[in-house]
Amino acid sequence: MLQNNQRGGQSLAQQVANKIELMIQNQIFKIGEQLPNEFDLAAELNVGRGTIREAIKLLAARNIVRIQRGKGTFVSETPGLTEDPLGLNFIEDKQRLSHDLMAVRMMIEPEICQLAARHATEEEVQEMVSICHEIEELIYQNKNHESKDIELHSLIAKASKNVVVPSLIPIIQTAISLFINLTNRRLKEETIETHREIVEAIKNKDEKLAKEAMERHLGFNKKELKL
C-alpha cells in the first residue's frame, strides 16, 4: 500500500511513479499503450489526482511515458531512454561525429542485422517490406526519407530480440540523420538497392546474406562521407 508520507526520502508522487513504472515493466501497461486517465489511476492507486499528475511528470522526465496534449499519456516506445543519451548533439564537429558514428555502426549493425534474420517475426518482416516501399516512393518523388530510413533501421534493431540493442537505437538514429543531412541524400539508387537486399535476406532468414547486405549498405555510406 502507498503511504501518504515520505518514506526513505521518497515523496508520495515518487512512490506512485515507481508503482506505475513497475506496472509498465510487468506489461500491465504495454509499449505504446495509453494509460488510464487521471481519475481512474487515482482511484486504482488510492491517491489524489494531483499526486497522479506529479507522478506522470516524473515519468515523462525520464521518457518512461509521453504526454500528448488533447490525447492523453502513453507508454514510451523506448521507456527510460532519452533521445540523446550520450549527449552527441553537443559535439560541434558534425563531420567528425558522422565519421565516428559510421565506424560504430559498422561494428554493430551487421551483427544486429544477422540477429534480425534469425529472430524477426513475420509481422516485423512485413512491416520492413512496407517501410522499404515507402522509402523508395519518397526517394523517387525527391522527398525527405530520413524519418522512414530511421524507422527501418530501428525496426531491424528491435527485431534482433537482443534486450540491449534497443538502447543503441538513438545512436543509429543520430548517425542516419547526420549522414542524410551531410550528404544531401545523394545515395538514392544505392539506398534502394541495399535496403531491398537487407529486407529480402531477413525475410528469407539468411543470416550470412543479411550481415553482408548491411555491410554493403554501410560501405556505400562510409565511402560517400569521404568524398
TORVOVO-123316 format. One record per residue: x negated, y, z of N, C-alpha, C, O, CB in turn. Coordinates in pm, whole numbers, padded with zeros to 5 digits, always signed. Glycine has a CB too. Example, Ala and Ser with C-alpha at 12.3 -4.5 7.8 and 13.67 -1.06 7.14 Angstrom:
! residues 2
-01319-00569+00780-01230-00450+00780-01320-00330+00780-01424-00332+00846-01131-00447+00905 -01285-00225+00708-01367-00106+00714-01290+00003+00787-01341+00114+00804-01408-00060+00572 
END
This chain:
! residues 227
-00085-00120+00000+00000+00000+00000-00089+00125+00000-00191+00129+00068+00096+00000+00123 -00049+00226-00076-00125+00350-00081-00100+00432+00045+00014+00444+00091-00089+00432-00205 -00207+00487+00100-00196+00565+00222-00194+00714+00190-00271+00762+00108-00312+00533+00316 -00105+00785+00256-00090+00928+00231-00192+01008+00312-00156+01103+00382+00052+00974+00265 -00318+00968+00302-00427+01042+00365-00555+01006+00293-00558+00919+00207-00437+01010+00517 -00661+01076+00331-00789+01045+00268-00851+00926+00339-00865+00925+00462-00885+01168+00270 -00887+00825+00259-00945+00704+00315-01075+00678+00241-01077+00662+00119-00848+00583+00305 -01186+00673+00318-01315+00652+00256-01350+00767+00164-01420+00748+00065-01317+00521+00181 -01300+00888+00196-01330+01005+00113-01241+01019-00008-01260+01112-00087-01470+00999+00069 -01144+00929-00027-01057+00933-00144-00924+01000-00111-00859+00967-00012-01033+00793-00197 -00886+01094-00196-00755+01157-00182-00648+01060-00228-00677+00957-00289-00748+01290-00263 -00523+01094-00198-00412+01009-00242-00409+01003-00395-00382+00897-00452-00278+01062-00187 -00436+01117-00461-00436+01120-00608-00541+01024-00664-00518+00957-00764-00462+01263-00659 -00658+01019-00598-00764+00928-00644-00723+00783-00622-00751+00698-00706-00896+00958-00571 -00657+00755-00509-00609+00619-00484-00509+00577-00591-00512+00463-00639-00545+00609-00344 -00421+00670-00628-00321+00642-00732-00390+00620-00867-00353+00531-00942-00218+00758-00742 -00490+00704-00895-00565+00690-01020-00632+00553-01026-00632+00488-01131-00671+00802-01034 -00690+00510-00914-00754+00378-00907-00653+00267-00931-00682+00168-00999-00822+00359-00772 -00533+00284-00875-00429+00183-00892-00385+00173-01038-00369+00063-01091-00307+00216-00803 -00367+00287-01103-00327+00287-01245-00438+00228-01331-00412+00153-01425-00294+00431-01292 -00563+00263-01298-00678+00207-01373-00680+00055-01360-00706-00015-01458-00811+00268-01321 -00653+00004-01240-00650-00140-01219-00539-00205-01302-00556-00315-01355-00632-00172-01070 -00425-00137-01311-00313-00188-01391-00352-00194-01539-00310-00285-01611-00188-00099-01371 -00431-00097-01583-00479-00097-01722-00578-00212-01743-00572-00282-01844-00544+00039-01757 -00668-00230-01647-00766-00340-01656-00696-00476-01659-00742-00568-01726-00864-00333-01539 -00586-00487-01585-00510-00612-01581-00409-00623-01694-00329-00716-01700-00439-00624-01448 -00414-00525-01785-00330-00521-01906-00181-00515-01876-00098-00559-01955-00358-00642-01991 -00148-00459-01759-00008-00427-01734+00031-00312-01827+00141-00309-01882+00016-00388-01583 -00064-00218-01844-00053-00116-01948-00164-00145-02048-00282-00144-02012-00064+00031-01888 -00129-00170-02173-00226-00214-02272-00285-00096-02351-00231+00015-02349-00160-00312-02369 -00396-00122-02419-00465-00022-02501-00366+00043-02598-00295-00025-02671-00583-00087-02578 -00364+00176-02599-00277+00249-02691-00133+00262-02647-00055+00333-02710-00281+00184-02822 -00098+00193-02540+00042+00191-02493+00074+00316-02412-00011+00370-02342+00069+00065-02408 +00199+00361-02422+00242+00478-02346+00272+00437-02201+00336+00334-02176+00366+00543-02411 +00225+00520-02107+00256+00495-01966+00400+00535-01937+00457+00617-02009+00158+00572-01874 +00458+00478-01832+00590+00525-01789+00584+00674-01754+00476+00727-01726+00640+00442-01667 +00699+00741-01755+00699+00884-01723+00669+00907-01575+00667+00814-01496+00835+00947-01760 +00645+01034-01540+00607+01070-01403+00707+01017-01300+00668+00963-01196+00595+01221-01390 +00833+01031-01330+00938+00990-01236+00930+00840-01206+00936+00798-01091+01077+01025-01292 +00916+00759-01314+00912+00614-01296+00783+00569-01226+00786+00481-01141+00925+00544-01431 +00670+00631-01263+00543+00596-01197+00546+00633-01049+00500+00557-00964+00426+00667-01266 +00602+00751-01021+00610+00795-00882+00694+00698-00800+00659+00666-00686+00670+00937-00874 +00805+00651-00857+00891+00557-00787+00821+00422-00767+00831+00361-00661+01022+00537-00864 +00749+00377-00871+00682+00247-00863+00570+00247-00761+00549+00149-00690+00627+00208-01000 +00497+00360-00754+00381+00367-00664+00414+00434-00530+00328+00448-00444+00268+00442-00732 +00541+00475-00516+00590+00531-00391+00512+00657-00349+00472+00671-00234+00581+00428-00281 +00493+00746-00445+00427+00874-00419+00506+00984-00492+00597+00955-00570+00276+00872-00466 +00469+01108-00465+00537+01219-00530+00491+01240-00674+00384+01192-00714+00515+01345-00450 +00572+01311-00751+00537+01336-00891+00413+01423-00903+00337+01411-00999+00654+01402-00965 +00391+01511-00806+00271+01595-00807+00145+01510-00796+00044+01538-00861+00276+01697-00692 +00152+01408-00713+00037+01317-00697+00012+01241-00827-00103+01220-00865+00062+01217-00581 +00119+01200-00893+00105+01132-01023+00037+01223-01124-00052+01180-01197+00243+01086-01076 +00079+01350-01128+00018+01446-01222-00131+01461-01196-00210+01463-01290+00087+01583-01211 -00169+01471-01069-00311+01485-01035-00388+01358-01071-00502+01365-01119-00328+01515-00885 -00327+01243-01049-00393+01115-01082-00415+01103-01233-00520+01058-01278-00309+00996-01031 -00315+01144-01309-00325+01138-01456-00437+01230-01505-00510+01195-01597-00190+01177-01522 -00449+01348-01443-00556+01441-01480-00693+01379-01454-00785+01394-01534-00543+01573-01402 -00706+01308-01343-00832+01242-01309-00865+01133-01412-00980+01119-01454-00825+01180-01168 -00764+01059-01452-00784+00952-01551-00815+01010-01689-00896+00955-01763-00661+00862-01558 -00749+01120-01723-00772+01184-01853-00914+01239-01862-00977+01235-01968-00670+01296-01877 -00965+01292-01750-01101+01347-01747-01205+01239-01775-01315+01269-01822-01130+01412-01611 -01171+01115-01747-01262+01002-01771-01227+00926-01899-01283+00820-01927-01260+00905-01652 -01134+00981-01976-01090+00922-02102-01031+00782-02085-01040+00698-02174-01206+00916-02200 -00971+00758-01970-00901+00631-01949-00760+00642-02007-00705+00545-02059-00895+00594-01798 -00703+00762-01998-00576+00791-02065-00592+00919-02145-00683+00998-02121-00458+00804-01961 -00502+00939-02240-00500+01065-02316-00359+01122-02309-00260+01049-02320-00545+01043-02465 -00351+01251-02292-00223+01319-02278-00187+01385-02410-00264+01466-02462-00228+01424-02163 -00071+01353-02464-00024+01414-02587+00096+01502-02554+00200+01453-02510+00013+01307-02694 +00080+01631-02576+00188+01725-02543+00316+01690-02617+00315+01667-02738+00146+01870-02576 +00423+01686-02543+00554+01658-02602+00580+01511-02627+00691+01474-02666+00567+01731-02730 +00480+01426-02607+00496+01283-02633+00478+01197-02508+00553+01102-02487+00398+01239-02739 +00379+01231-02426+00356+01153-02306+00209+01121-02285+00121+01183-02344+00435+01026-02311 +00185+01023-02200+00049+00981-02165+00027+00839-02215+00110+00751-02195+00025+00990-02011 -00088+00818-02281-00117+00690-02342-00251+00636-02293-00341+00712-02260-00117+00702-02495 -00263+00503-02288-00391+00442-02255-00487+00468-02370-00452+00446-02486-00375+00288-02228 -00605+00516-02339-00704+00548-02441-00744+00423-02520-00743+00312-02468-00828+00612-02377 -00779+00444-02648-00825+00334-02732-00959+00280-02682-00990+00162-02699-00837+00379-02879 -01039+00367-02621-01168+00327-02564-01174+00377-02420-01242+00476-02393-01290+00383-02650 -01104+00312-02329-01093+00361-02190-01228+00382-02122-01315+00294-02123-01011+00263-02109 -01244+00498-02065-01364+00528-01990-01482+00572-02073-01588+00604-02020-01402+00410-01912 -01464+00574-02206-01575+00608-02295-01549+00744-02356-01448+00764-02424-01592+00501-02406 -01639+00838-02334-01624+00972-02389-01667+00973-02535-01732+00880-02582-01705+01075-02308 -01630+01079-02606-01664+01089-02748-01814+01101-02771-01863+01057-02875-01593+01207-02809 -01887+01159-02677-02031+01179-02693-02102+01137-02566-02157+01221-02495-02063+01327-02728 -02103+01005-02535-02157+00959-02407-02306+00984-02390-02354+00992-02277-02131+00813-02392 -02380+00998-02499-02525+01018-02490-02566+01163-02512-02685+01195-02514-02595+00930-02591 -02467+01252-02528-02500+01393-02546-02568+01423-02679-02646+01517-02689-02587+01439-02435 -02539+01343-02782-02605+01360-02912-02570+01492-02979-02648+01545-03058-02568+01245-03004 -02451+01544-02947-02410+01671-03009-02499+01788-02969-02499+01892-03034-02267+01702-02972 -02577+01770-02862-02662+01879-02814-02803+01874-02874-02886+01960-02846-02671+01874-02662 -02829+01773-02957-02958+01766-03027-02951+01858-03148-02867+01838-03236-02992+01619-03070 -03038+01957-03154-03028+02061-03256-03073+02016-03394-03013+02054-03495-03109+02180-03215 -03178+01935-03400-03232+01892-03529-03144+01779-03585-03168+01662-03559-03380+01843-03515 -03041+01816-03662-02944+01719-03711-03004+01624-03814-02963+01508-03824-02825+01791-03770 -03101+01673-03892-03166+01587-03991-03242+01474-03920-03231+01358-03957-03261+01669-04082 -03319+01511-03819-03394+01412-03740-03297+01318-03669-03318+01196-03666-03488+01482-03637 -03193+01374-03612-03093+01292-03542-03031+01191-03637-03012+01075-03601-02984+01381-03480 -02998+01234-03758-02936+01144-03856-03030+01030-03894-02987+00915-03905-02894+01222-03981 -03158+01063-03913-03258+00960-03944-03270+00859-03831-03272+00738-03854-03395+01024-03970 -03276+00909-03707-03294+00820-03592-03169+00737-03565-03179+00621-03525-03331+00901-03468 -03052+00796-03586-02928+00720-03571-02919+00611-03677-02870+00501-03650-02806+00814-03581 -02967+00642-03798-02966+00541-03904-03055+00423-03864-03021+00307-03890-03014+00602-04038 -03169+00453-03802-03259+00346-03756-03189+00257-03654-03203+00135-03656-03388+00406-03694 -03112+00319-03563-03038+00243-03463-02929+00159-03529-02908+00043-03493-02975+00338-03358 -02860+00217-03626-02756+00143-03698-02815+00022-03771-02753-00084-03774-02683+00235-03798 -02933+00039-03829-02999-00072-03898-03031-00187-03802-03034-00303-03840-03128-00024-03967 -03056-00151-03676-03088-00252-03575-02964-00332-03534-02972-00453-03512-03150-00187-03452 -02850-00264-03523-02735-00328-03458-02618-00363-03552-02552-00465-03531-02684-00240-03351 -02591-00282-03653-02469-00304-03732-02470-00432-03816-02365-00497-03827-02447-00187-03823 -02583-00472-03876-02580-00601-03947-02543-00717-03856-02469-00807-03896-02714-00628-04012 -02595-00716-03733-02562-00822-03637-02415-00814-03597-02347-00916-03583-02652-00812-03511 -02366-00691-03579-02224-00672-03547-02137-00727-03659-02036-00793-03634-02194-00522-03523 -02177-00699-03782-02101-00746-03898-02101-00898-03906-02000-00959-03942-02158-00686-04029 -02214-00959-03872-02222-01105-03869-02125-01162-03766-02057-01262-03792-02366-01150-03839 -02119-01100-03649-02025-01144-03545-01880-01125-03590-01795-01209-03561-02050-01068-03415 -01854-01015-03661-01718-00990-03710-01675-01098-03808-01559-01140-03808-01709-00851-03778 -01768-01144-03891-01737-01252-03986-01702-01381-03912-01624-01463-03961-01856-01277-04080 -01760-01397-03794-01734-01518-03714-01602-01508-03637-01531-01607-03622-01848-01542-03617 -01570-01388-03589-01460-01376-03492-01337-01297-03538-01233-01303-03472-01511-01313-03369 -01344-01225-03648-01232-01139-03690-01105-01220-03712-01108-01328-03772-01268-01063-03818 -00994-01168-03663-00865-01233-03685-00813-01199-03824-00862-01108-03891-00763-01191-03576 -00713-01272-03866-00652-01246-03997-00594-01106-04002-00602-01038-04104-00543-01351-04028 -00534-01063-03891-00475-00929-03885-00582-00822-03898-00562-00722-03967-00398-00910-03753 -00695-00842-03833-00806-00745-03841-00861-00739-03983-00892-00631-04033-00918-00783-03742 -00873-00855-04046-00923-00858-04185-00828-00783-04277-00873-00706-04362-00940-01003-04233 -00700-00806-04262-00602-00737-04346-00609-00586-04326-00593-00508-04420-00461-00788-04316 -00632-00545-04202-00645-00402-04173-00771-00346-04237-00771-00234-04288-00647-00377-04022 -00880-00424-04236-01004-00381-04302-00982-00363-04452-01026-00265-04511-01116-00484-04277 -00913-00459-04512-00884-00451-04657-00803-00326-04688-00831-00256-04785-00807-00577-04704 -00703-00299-04604-00618-00182-04624-00698-00052-04612-00683+00038-04694-00503-00182-04522 -00782-00043-04509-00863+00078-04489-00962+00094-04605-00985+00206-04651-00940+00071-04354 -01018-00016-04650-01111-00014-04763-01044+00045-04887-01104+00127-04957-01163-00156-04793 -00921+00006-04913-00846+00060-05027-00820+00210-05009-00828+00287-05104-00713-00016-05044 -00788+00249-04887-00763+00391-04860-00888+00474-04883-00881+00584-04938-00714+00409-04715 -01004+00420-04842-01130+00492-04864-01155+00510-05013-01196+00618-05057-01248+00416-04799 -01131+00405-05090-01152+00412-05234-01062+00517-05298-01107+00595-05383-01126+00275-05298 -00937+00521-05257-00844+00621-05312-00890+00762-05280-00885+00851-05365-00703+00598-05256 -00936+00783-05158-00985+00917-05118-01108+00955-05198-01123+01071-05238-01017+00920-04967 -01198+00859-05221-01319+00887-05299-01282+00921-05443-01335+01017-05499-01415+00766-05295 -01192+00843-05503-01151+00868-05641-01082+01004-05655-01091+01069-05760-01059+00757-05690 -01014+01047-05549-00945+01176-05551-01036+01290-05505-00994+01405-05492-00821+01171-05463 -01163+01254-05480-01264+01352-05433-01221+01420-05304-01239+01540-05286-01289+01458-05541 -01161+01339-05214-01117+01389-05084-01209+01334-04974-01279+01235-04994-00969+01350-05057 -01206+01400-04860-01290+01360-04748-01246+01224-04693-01130+01207-04654-01287+01468-04637 -01336+01129-04692-01304+00994-04642-01372+00964-04509-01377+00849-04467-01345+00890-04745 -01423+01067-04444-01500+01048-04321-01422+00972-04214-01473+00874-04158-01543+01183-04266 -01301+01015-04186-01225+00953-04076-01194+00807-04106-01197+00723-04016-01096+01029-04051 -01165+00775-04232-01136+00636-04269-01262+00551-04269-01257+00433-04234-01070+00632-04407 -01374+00610-04307-01502+00539-04303-01535+00501-04158-01576+00389-04129-01617+00628-04364 -01516+00597-04069-01539+00572-03926-01443+00464-03875-01483+00377-03798-01520+00703-03844 -01319+00472-03920-01218+00374-03877-01257+00233-03918-01240+00138-03842-01080+00410-03935 -01310+00218-04040-01350+00086-04089-01465+00029-04006-01459-00085-03960-01391+00094-04236 -01569+00109-03987-01684+00060-03910-01648+00034-03764-01701-00059-03702-01799+00162-03917 -01558+00113-03709-01513+00092-03571-01435-00038-03559-01449-00110-03460-01426+00209-03523 -01354-00069-03659-01276-00192-03659-01367-00314-03670-01344-00415-03605-01173-00191-03773 -01470-00303-03754-01568-00412-03766-01635-00436-03631-01655-00550-03590-01675-00380-03875 -01669-00327-03563-01733-00339-03431-01641-00409-03332-01684-00497-03258-01773-00199-03377 -01515-00370-03330-01420-00433-03238-01397-00579-03272-01377-00662-03183-01286-00358-03240 -01401-00610-03402-01377-00748-03447-01491-00841-03409-01477-00963-03419-01357-00751-03598 -01604-00785-03367-01716-00869-03325-01683-00948-03199-01744-01051-03171-01841-00782-03301 -01585-00899-03123-01540-00960-02997-01650-00963-02891-01644-01042-02796-01492-01102-03024 -01750-00878-02907-01853-00861-02805-01808-00748-02713-01776-00639-02762-01994-00831-02869 -01805-00770-02583-01746-00672-02492-01829-00543-02482-01778-00440-02439-01731-00733-02354 -01957-00550-02520-02044-00432-02511-02033-00345-02636-02044-00223-02628-02189-00475-02489 -02014-00408-02750-02017-00337-02879-01921-00219-02887-01960-00115-02939-01984-00434-02990 -01795-00228-02836-01708-00111-02843-01766+00014-02779-01731+00126-02817-01577-00143-02779 -01855-00005-02680-01918+00110-02615-02018+00179-02708-02057+00293-02683-01989+00065-02487 -02058+00110-02813-02152+00168-02910-02082+00243-03022-02147+00310-03102-02239+00058-02968 -01950+00231-03028-01875+00292-03138-01897+00443-03151-01912+00491-03263-01728+00264-03120 -01901+00520-03040-01926+00663-03056-02059+00694-03125-02070+00794-03197-01924+00730-02922 -02160+00610-03104-02289+00630-03170-02272+00609-03321-02324+00687-03400-02396+00534-03114 -02200+00503-03359-02176+00475-03500-02094+00587-03562-02122+00631-03674-02104+00340-03518 -01993+00634-03490-01908+00742-03541-01988+00869-03565-01973+00933-03669-01794+00770-03443 -02074+00906-03469-02157+01024-03484-02250+01010-03603-02269+01105-03679-02238+01049-03356 -02308+00892-03620-02401+00867-03730-02332+00882-03865-02387+00943-03956-02463+00729-03718 -02212+00826-03878-02138+00835-04005-02101+00979-04036-02118+01025-04149-02011+00748-04000 -02051+01049-03936-02010+01188-03955-02128+01274-03999-02116+01354-04092-01950+01244-03826 -02241+01257-03932-02361+01333-03967-02408+01301-04108-02441+01391-04185-02474+01304-03867 -02410+01172-04140-02457+01129-04273-02372+01190-04384-02425+01242-04482-02456+00977-04283 -02240+01181-04368-02150+01232-04471-02167+01382-04488-02165+01433-04601-02004+01199-04435 -02182+01454-04378-02198+01599-04386-02332+01640-04445-02340+01738-04519-02183+01660-04247 -02438+01565-04414-02571+01599-04464-02589+01564-04612-02662+01632-04684-02677+01528-04382 -02522+01457-04656-02540+01411-04795-02428+01457-04887-02431+01433-05007-02550+01261-04799 -02328+01525-04829-02215+01574-04908-02143+01461-04983-02094+01480-05094-02262+01680-05007 -02140+01342-04920-02065+01227-04973-02107+01190-05115-02022+01164-05200-01915+01257-04970 -02238+01188-05142-02285+01161-05277-02276+01013-05315-02260+00981-05433-02428+01206-05291 -02285+00923-05219-02289+00780-05248-02148+00722-05269-02105+00636-05192-02360+00705-05135 -02080+00767-05370-01941+00726-05388-01929+00582-05437-01863+00500-05373-01871+00819-05486 -01992+00550-05549-01981+00415-05604-02046+00312-05513-01994+00202-05495-02046+00410-05743 -02160+00349-05455-02229+00257-05364-02144+00228-05241-02140+00115-05192-02365+00315-05321 -02075+00331-05191-01988+00314-05075-01875+00217-05107-01847+00126-05029-01930+00448-05029 -01812+00236-05222-01701+00149-05263-01749+00005-05277-01687-00088-05226-01640+00197-05395 -01860-00012-05348-01912-00146-05376-01953-00221-05249-01915-00336-05230-02032-00137-05470 -02029-00155-05164-02078-00224-05044-01968-00246-04940-01969-00346-04869-02191-00144-04981 -01873-00153-04931-01760-00176-04841-01682-00300-04885-01641-00381-04801-01668-00052-04839 -01661-00313-05015-01591-00432-05067-01666-00559-05031-01606-00658-04989-01574-00422-05219 -01799-00556-05047-01881-00673-05018-01872-00711-04869-01861-00828-04834-02027-00647-05058 -01878-00609-04784-01872-00632-04639-01739-00697-04601-01736-00799-04533-01891-00500-04562 -01630-00635-04645-01497-00684-04607-01470-00822-04665-01409-00907-04600-01389-00586-04654 -01514-00845-04788-01494-00976-04852-01571-01084-04777-01519-01195-04758-01539-00972-04999 -01692-01053-04734-01772-01151-04660-01708-01182-04525-01705-01298-04482-01915-01098-04640 -01658-01080-04458-01589-01101-04330-01463-01185-04352-01433-01275-04274-01553-00966-04263 -01391-01153-04458-01268-01227-04491-01298-01375-04514-01221-01461-04471-01202-01167-04617 -01410-01403-04580-01448-01541-04611-01526-01609-04498-01568-01724-04510-01530-01545-04738 -01544-01535-04388-01619-01585-04272-01760-01628-04310-01814-01725-04256-01544-01702-04208 -01818-01556-04405-01955-01582-04448-02048-01491-04367-02071-01376-04405-01972-01558-04603 -02099-01543-04257-02178-01461-04164-02306-01407-04229-02340-01290-04211-02214-01542-04041 -02375-01491-04303-02501-01451-04366-02477-01339-04466-02550-01239-04468-02568-01571-04435 -02375-01356-04550-02346-01256-04652-02296-01126-04589-02325-01017-04639-02242-01310-04752 -02221-01137-04481-02170-01018-04412-02287-00936-04358-02290-00813-04373-02075-01058-04297 -02382-01004-04297-02500-00935-04244-02578-00868-04357-02620-00753-04345-02591-01033-04168 -02599-00941-04465-02674-00888-04579-02601-00770-04645-02664-00674-04688-02699-00999-04682 -02468-00779-04653-02389-00671-04714-02400-00543-04632-02410-00434-04688-02241-00713-04728 -02398-00557-04500-02412-00439-04414-02554-00382-04427-02572-00260-04429-02381-00474-04267 -02653-00469-04435-02791-00423-04454-02804-00346-04585-02872-00243-04591-02889-00543-04452 -02740-00395-04689-02744-00328-04819-02674-00193-04813-02723-00094-04866-02679-00416-04928 -02561-00192-04747-02484-00067-04730-02567+00039-04658-02575+00153-04703-02353-00095-04652 -02626+00000-04548-02707+00093-04470-02835+00129-04543-02887+00240-04527-02739+00033-04333 -02886+00036-04622-03006+00064-04701-02985+00177-04800-03071+00263-04816-03050-00061-04774 -02870+00177-04867-02835+00286-04957-02830+00419-04881-02881+00521-04928-02700+00259-05027 -02768+00415-04764-02755+00536-04683-02892+00588-04638-02919+00707-04644-02667+00510-04560 -02976+00496-04594-03110+00534-04548-03191+00597-04661-03259+00697-04640-03185+00412-04492 -03182+00538-04779-03254+00591-04896-03204+00730-04931-03283+00817-04967-03238+00498-05016 -03074+00751-04920-03015+00882-04952-03064+00990-04856-03085+01104-04896-02863+00874-04949 -03082+00954-04731-03129+01051-04631-03271+01098-04661-03309+01208-04622-03124+00990-04492 -03350+01015-04731-03488+01051-04761-03502+01140-04883-03608+01197-04907-03569+00926-04781 -03394+01153-04961-03400+01234-05083-03404+01383-05052-03409+01465-05144-03282+01204-05173 
END
